[in-house]
Amino acid sequence: MEEQKESKALEVCSLVFGILSIPCCSCYGIFGIVGLVLSIVAFTKGKKSGLSTAGLICSIIGIILTVVVFIVGMSSPYYEQIMQQFQ
């Protein structure tokens, strides 16, 4: 009899999105939020492995970087000039 192998697709996806959230922190945190949700889903399904933990940590770092980039961008002296060009 063959044993069913457990799929680690959810954990790998959470890690991939978590890693992508760090260099793509200027993309409004989409990758970080998706990675965070996937990590939480993996934890609730009982898959507490190193992959899902690393995905959770990377997602949190990516979200924090997104907030920092947003705050720094809003406090820039060039922000008002850029917004006037769009209007």
C-alpha positions as protocol buffer text, in pm:
chain_id: "A"
residue {
  index: 1
  type: MET
  ca { x: 0 y: 0 z: 0 }
}
residue {
  index: 2
  type: GLU
  ca { x: 119 y: 343 z: -87 }
}
residue {
  index: 3
  type: GLU
  ca { x: 121 y: 622 z: 166 }
}
residue {
  index: 4
  type: GLN
  ca { x: -15 y: 956 z: 56 }
}
residue {
  index: 5
  type: LYS
  ca { x: 250 y: 1222 z: 58 }
}
residue {
  index: 6
  type: GLU
  ca { x: 157 y: 1545 z: 223 }
}
residue {
  index: 7
  type: SER
  ca { x: 160 y: 1844 z: -8 }
}
residue {
  index: 8
  type: LYS
  ca { x: 369 y: 2140 z: 95 }
}
residue {
  index: 9
  type: ALA
  ca { x: 234 y: 2368 z: -177 }
}
residue {
  index: 10
  type: LEU
  ca { x: 63 y: 2601 z: 72 }
}
residue {
  index: 11
  type: GLU
  ca { x: 379 y: 2640 z: 276 }
}
residue {
  index: 12
  type: VAL
  ca { x: 599 y: 2693 z: -30 }
}
residue {
  index: 13
  type: CYS
  ca { x: 358 y: 2955 z: -170 }
}
residue {
  index: 14
  type: SER
  ca { x: 357 y: 3142 z: 161 }
}
residue {
  index: 15
  type: LEU
  ca { x: 736 y: 3146 z: 158 }
}
residue {
  index: 16
  type: VAL
  ca { x: 753 y: 3260 z: -206 }
}
residue {
  index: 17
  type: PHE
  ca { x: 508 y: 3545 z: -150 }
}
residue {
  index: 18
  type: GLY
  ca { x: 686 y: 3637 z: 173 }
}
residue {
  index: 19
  type: ILE
  ca { x: 1018 y: 3659 z: -5 }
}
residue {
  index: 20
  type: LEU
  ca { x: 864 y: 3858 z: -292 }
}
residue {
  index: 21
  type: SER
  ca { x: 714 y: 4104 z: -46 }
}
residue {
  index: 22
  type: ILE
  ca { x: 1057 y: 4229 z: 61 }
}
residue {
  index: 23
  type: PRO
  ca { x: 1200 y: 4355 z: -271 }
}
residue {
  index: 24
  type: CYS
  ca { x: 854 y: 4448 z: -402 }
}
residue {
  index: 25
  type: CYS
  ca { x: 759 y: 4656 z: -98 }
}
residue {
  index: 26
  type: SER
  ca { x: 652 y: 4945 z: -319 }
}
residue {
  index: 27
  type: CYS
  ca { x: 366 y: 4736 z: -466 }
}
residue {
  index: 28
  type: TYR
  ca { x: 124 y: 4840 z: -190 }
}
residue {
  index: 29
  type: GLY
  ca { x: 200 y: 4532 z: 20 }
}
residue {
  index: 30
  type: ILE
  ca { x: 1 y: 4291 z: -196 }
}
residue {
  index: 31
  type: PHE
  ca { x: 265 y: 4016 z: -182 }
}
residue {
  index: 32
  type: GLY
  ca { x: 305 y: 4059 z: 193 }
}
residue {
  index: 33
  type: ILE
  ca { x: -67 y: 4033 z: 259 }
}
residue {
  index: 34
  type: VAL
  ca { x: -103 y: 3723 z: 39 }
}
residue {
  index: 35
  type: GLY
  ca { x: 199 y: 3562 z: 206 }
}
residue {
  index: 36
  type: LEU
  ca { x: 62 y: 3645 z: 549 }
}
residue {
  index: 37
  type: VAL
  ca { x: -277 y: 3495 z: 469 }
}
residue {
  index: 38
  type: LEU
  ca { x: -123 y: 3179 z: 325 }
}
residue {
  index: 39
  type: SER
  ca { x: 100 y: 3139 z: 631 }
}
residue {
  index: 40
  type: ILE
  ca { x: -195 y: 3177 z: 865 }
}
residue {
  index: 41
  type: VAL
  ca { x: -395 y: 2923 z: 665 }
}
residue {
  index: 42
  type: ALA
  ca { x: -101 y: 2681 z: 680 }
}
residue {
  index: 43
  type: PHE
  ca { x: -79 y: 2728 z: 1057 }
}
residue {
  index: 44
  type: THR
  ca { x: -451 y: 2667 z: 1107 }
}
residue {
  index: 45
  type: LYS
  ca { x: -432 y: 2347 z: 902 }
}
residue {
  index: 46
  type: GLY
  ca { x: -167 y: 2221 z: 1140 }
}
residue {
  index: 47
  type: LYS
  ca { x: 128 y: 2257 z: 905 }
}
residue {
  index: 48
  type: LYS
  ca { x: 370 y: 2429 z: 1138 }
}
residue {
  index: 49
  type: SER
  ca { x: 695 y: 2380 z: 954 }
}
residue {
  index: 50
  type: GLY
  ca { x: 996 y: 2597 z: 891 }
}
residue {
  index: 51
  type: LEU
  ca { x: 864 y: 2697 z: 549 }
}
residue {
  index: 52
  type: SER
  ca { x: 541 y: 2847 z: 681 }
}
residue {
  index: 53
  type: THR
  ca { x: 723 y: 3015 z: 969 }
}
residue {
  index: 54
  type: ALA
  ca { x: 977 y: 3168 z: 732 }
}
residue {
  index: 55
  type: GLY
  ca { x: 693 y: 3280 z: 503 }
}
residue {
  index: 56
  type: LEU
  ca { x: 519 y: 3446 z: 798 }
}
residue {
  index: 57
  type: ILE
  ca { x: 835 y: 3629 z: 907 }
}
residue {
  index: 58
  type: CYS
  ca { x: 921 y: 3745 z: 553 }
}
residue {
  index: 59
  type: SER
  ca { x: 562 y: 3863 z: 498 }
}
residue {
  index: 60
  type: ILE
  ca { x: 566 y: 4066 z: 818 }
}
residue {
  index: 61
  type: ILE
  ca { x: 900 y: 4221 z: 720 }
}
residue {
  index: 62
  type: GLY
  ca { x: 762 y: 4304 z: 375 }
}
residue {
  index: 63
  type: ILE
  ca { x: 452 y: 4469 z: 521 }
}
residue {
  index: 64
  type: ILE
  ca { x: 663 y: 4673 z: 762 }
}
residue {
  index: 65
  type: LEU
  ca { x: 887 y: 4784 z: 475 }
}
residue {
  index: 66
  type: THR
  ca { x: 578 y: 4882 z: 275 }
}
residue {
  index: 67
  type: VAL
  ca { x: 458 y: 5103 z: 559 }
}
residue {
  index: 68
  type: VAL
  ca { x: 803 y: 5260 z: 596 }
}
residue {
  index: 69
  type: VAL
  ca { x: 830 y: 5329 z: 222 }
}
residue {
  index: 70
  type: PHE
  ca { x: 482 y: 5482 z: 224 }
}
residue {
  index: 71
  type: ILE
  ca { x: 560 y: 5709 z: 521 }
}
residue {
  index: 72
  type: VAL
  ca { x: 894 y: 5818 z: 377 }
}
residue {
  index: 73
  type: GLY
  ca { x: 732 y: 5885 z: 40 }
}
residue {
  index: 74
  type: MET
  ca { x: 455 y: 6093 z: 194 }
}
residue {
  index: 75
  type: SER
  ca { x: 701 y: 6301 z: 395 }
}
residue {
  index: 76
  type: SER
  ca { x: 919 y: 6374 z: 93 }
}
residue {
  index: 77
  type: PRO
  ca { x: 934 y: 6738 z: -17 }
}
residue {
  index: 78
  type: TYR
  ca { x: 872 y: 6626 z: -374 }
}
residue {
  index: 79
  type: TYR
  ca { x: 544 y: 6455 z: -288 }
}
residue {
  index: 80
  type: GLU
  ca { x: 332 y: 6768 z: -331 }
}
residue {
  index: 81
  type: GLN
  ca { x: 497 y: 6848 z: -665 }
}
residue {
  index: 82
  type: ILE
  ca { x: 427 y: 6498 z: -791 }
}
residue {
  index: 83
  type: MET
  ca { x: 64 y: 6512 z: -676 }
}
residue {
  index: 84
  type: GLN
  ca { x: 14 y: 6851 z: -846 }
}
residue {
  index: 85
  type: GLN
  ca { x: 137 y: 6701 z: -1173 }
}
residue {
  index: 86
  type: PHE
  ca { x: -129 y: 6429 z: -1151 }
}
residue {
  index: 87
  type: GLN
  ca { x: -405 y: 6683 z: -1094 }
}
